[in-house]
Amino acid sequence: MSDLFAELMKKTGQTCYTLVQNKPAQMDVNDQGVTVTYPSGMEVFLPASMVREAIYRLQTKGDVDVDEIHAEVTHQNKTRTDKLMAVLREVPGVTFTPYPKRILHYQTKKI
């Protein structure tokens, strides 16, 4: 499996967007994790371990939904769930649907 967290690190300073409302935010990615900052100044830090866990689930299952991420990765923290899903949307090879259930799909390259 490719290191998609390393690919996210290349996108530091770029904009990510929430899935349903398409609200923009800036993501700053480093070895410790991802800080998502909205135009209002609100910041949410996502530890690298949390982001890597979500990426691992995405790679192994092919898709994840917001309920799974909310229950099993962010442990019921709605603010972190929304930001983590916005970050996952920026992972190379991901497509998403805001409805139903805000599902993300990881597209693997076939050789």
C-alpha positions, 0 to 999 in steps of 0.5 A: 500500500502506498503512503497516502499520508506522505501524499497529503503532506505534499498538499500542506497549505492547500484548501480542503472542503467539507463533504456536504456543505463544501465549506473551504478550509486550509490544511497544514500537514506535518509528521504530527498530524493535520491542522485544519483552519477555517476562514473564521480562524477556528482550528482543529488538530487531527493527530497523524495516528488518527489520519493514518487509521482513517486512510488505512481503513479506506485503503483496505476496505475501498470505502468508508462512511461518516458513521464508521469514521465517527464511531471508530476513528474519531470516537464520537467527536463530531468536530474532528469527524467533519474535519477528518472527512474533509482531509480524506476528500483530498487523498489522491485517488478518492472520490466521494458522494455527499449523499447517501451517508457521505461515502468515500471511495478509494480508487486503486490504479490497475496495472 
